[in-house]
Every structure is written in structure tokens, then in C-alpha cells.
Amino acid sequence: MTNREIAAILFNISTILSTQNGNPYRIRAYRQAARNLLRARHSVAERVAAGQPLGLPRLGKSLTAKISTLAQKDALPFYEALCDELPAEERGLIRLNVRGLGPTIAARIHKDLGETDPSSLRRAVATGRLQRVWGVGPKRTAAILDAIGGSELRQERLPL
């Protein structure tokens, strides 16, 4: 995984924890670790593979272990458990792995559209309802369509 992908997961974890009224210091630690990952000039995954320290400032043991697990296995059981606590529709949107589509926008899409299965999303794109959701523009709509396999609809409808 790249530093950007790991940071996106850490930002998602902090967002989910904040919606659950989690410990503010823990939330801040995840956000700060994500910011430090984005600033890093080295690949954390390469350092983990070589057995070197991560090279990120102010990380606790738990967060260091989680970042190392993400870098090695491309998955984190803690993140999966947090996602399992979300409503099924939001969980499905987050697992599309669309860049910029985290828990907040997934919740907005679910609130505004209701159903979020692939066929409903394709209909929402065709009718223009998806782009009316705050935070979802043409680029994010195109990324969602690519993730659910609606690229043929993208070529017909979306001017990019």
C-alpha cells in the first residue's frame, strides 16, 4: 500500500471514531499519523518490508503496529470491525475503495438517496441525483461508476 492509501484508512478510522463520540485524543492521534504519512518522503511499506522503523514522529505502539499491519497485509482487522458497525449501505460504499469517499460522504449519499446498491447508484447517476449530493461532483461520480462497473454509463452521460 502507498502512504496515501494508508493515510486514507487512518482518516476514515478517525472519522468513524468521531461519529461514535470516541476518545478525542485517540481521534487526534489517527489524524496526526495520517498527516505525517502524507508528509513522509519515504514509503512506509518499503520500510516495513525491510524491517526498519517507520520513521514517523510521535507514534504509539498500537498505532505503529496498525500502520505496519496495513503496510504488510493491505487490511486491518480493527478498521474492518469499525466498518461493520456502520449501516450496511454506508459500509458498502466505503468498501468500494473510491478515493475521497469516506464515512462522511457515504452517510450523505445514503441519507439523500436511500438505497446504495449498484443498480440504484447507476439509476441515480443516470437521473443526475447522485451529483446533487453535497460533496459528489463529476470526478467522484465517475470514480463511483468505475468502481461499480458502470463505465459504459459514464461515457454516455458524464461530461468530464
C-alpha positions in Angstrom: 0.0 0.0 0.0 1.1 3.5 -0.6 1.4 6.1 2.1 -1.7 7.9 0.7 -3.8 4.7 0.9 -2.8 4.0 4.4 -3.4 7.7 5.4 -6.9 7.5 3.8 -7.7 4.5 6.0 -6.4 6.3 9.1 -8.5 9.3 8.3 -11.6 7.1 7.8 -10.9 5.5 11.2 -10.7 8.9 12.9 -14.0 10.0 11.2 -15.8 6.8 12.3 -14.5 7.2 15.9 -15.6 10.8 16.0 -19.1 9.9 14.8 -19.2 7.4 17.6 -18.0 10.1 20.1 -14.7 8.3 20.7 -11.8 9.5 22.7 -10.7 12.8 21.3 -7.0 12.2 21.9 -7.3 8.9 20.0 -9.1 10.6 17.1 -6.4 13.3 17.0 -3.6 10.6 17.1 -5.1 8.9 14.0 -5.4 12.2 12.1 -1.9 13.3 13.0 -0.5 9.9 12.0 -2.3 10.2 8.6 -0.9 13.7 8.1 2.6 12.5 8.9 2.2 9.7 6.5 1.3 12.2 3.7 4.3 14.3 4.6 6.7 11.4 4.6 9.3 11.3 1.8 9.8 7.6 2.1 7.5 4.7 1.6 6.3 3.2 4.9 5.5 -0.1 3.2 9.1 -0.4 2.0 10.5 0.3 5.4 8.2 -2.3 7.0 9.2 -4.9 4.4 12.9 -4.1 5.2 12.3 -4.4 8.9 13.2 -0.7 9.5 11.4 1.7 11.9 8.6 3.6 10.3 10.3 6.9 10.5 7.2 8.8 11.6 7.2 11.1 14.7 5.1 10.6 17.8 3.5 7.2 17.2 2.5 5.0 20.0 3.0 1.2 19.9 -0.6 0.4 19.0 -0.7 2.9 16.1 2.7 1.7 14.8 1.5 -1.9 14.8 -1.7 -0.9 12.9 0.3 1.0 10.3 2.7 -1.9 9.9 -0.2 -4.4 9.5 -1.8 -2.2 6.9 1.5 -1.9 5.0 2.1 -5.6 5.1 -1.3 -7.1 4.6 -3.4 -4.4 2.9 -6.0 -4.9 5.5 -6.6 -4.0 9.2 -9.0 -6.1 11.4 -9.7 -3.0 13.6 -10.8 -1.0 10.6 -13.0 -3.8 9.3 -14.6 -4.1 12.8 -15.3 -0.4 12.8 -16.8 -0.6 9.3 -19.0 -3.5 10.4 -20.6 -1.2 13.0 -21.8 1.2 10.2 -25.1 0.7 8.4 -24.9 -1.8 5.6 -25.4 0.8 2.9 -22.6 3.1 4.1 -20.3 0.1 4.6 -20.9 -1.0 1.0 -20.0 2.5 -0.3 -16.8 2.7 1.8 -15.7 -0.8 0.6 -15.8 0.4 -3.0 -12.4 2.0 -2.2 -13.1 5.1 -4.1 -10.6 7.8 -3.4 -12.2 10.6 -1.3 -15.3 8.5 -0.5 -15.2 8.1 3.3 -17.7 7.6 6.0 -19.0 11.2 5.8 -19.8 11.3 2.1 -21.1 7.7 2.3 -23.5 8.8 5.0 -24.6 11.8 2.9 -25.2 9.5 -0.1 -27.2 7.1 2.0 -29.3 9.9 3.6 -30.1 11.6 0.3 -30.6 8.6 -2.0 -31.7 5.9 0.4 -30.6 2.7 -1.4 -27.0 2.4 -2.3 -26.7 -0.9 -4.2 -25.0 -0.8 -7.6 -28.2 -0.7 -9.7 -29.6 2.1 -7.5 -26.4 4.1 -7.9 -26.5 3.6 -11.7 -30.0 5.0 -11.8 -29.0 7.9 -9.5 -26.2 8.7 -11.9 -28.5 8.5 -15.0 -31.0 10.8 -13.5 -28.5 13.2 -12.0 -29.5 12.6 -8.4 -26.0 11.4 -7.3 -24.3 14.7 -8.3 -26.9 16.6 -6.3 -25.4 15.1 -3.1 -23.2 17.6 -1.4 -19.6 16.6 -1.9 -20.2 14.4 -5.0 -19.1 16.1 -8.2 -18.3 14.7 -11.7 -15.0 13.2 -10.8 -16.3 11.4 -7.7 -19.3 10.2 -9.7 -17.1 8.9 -12.4 -14.9 7.1 -9.8 -18.0 5.5 -8.2 -19.2 4.4 -11.6 -15.9 2.8 -12.4 -15.9 1.0 -9.0 -19.4 -0.4 -9.5 -18.8 -1.3 -13.2 -20.9 1.4 -14.9 -18.2 2.8 -17.2 -20.5 2.5 -20.2 -23.0 4.8 -18.5 -20.1 7.2 -17.7 -19.2 7.5 -21.4 -22.8 8.3 -22.3 -23.8 10.7 -19.6 -20.9 12.4 -17.8 -19.1 15.2 -19.4 -15.6 15.4 -17.8 
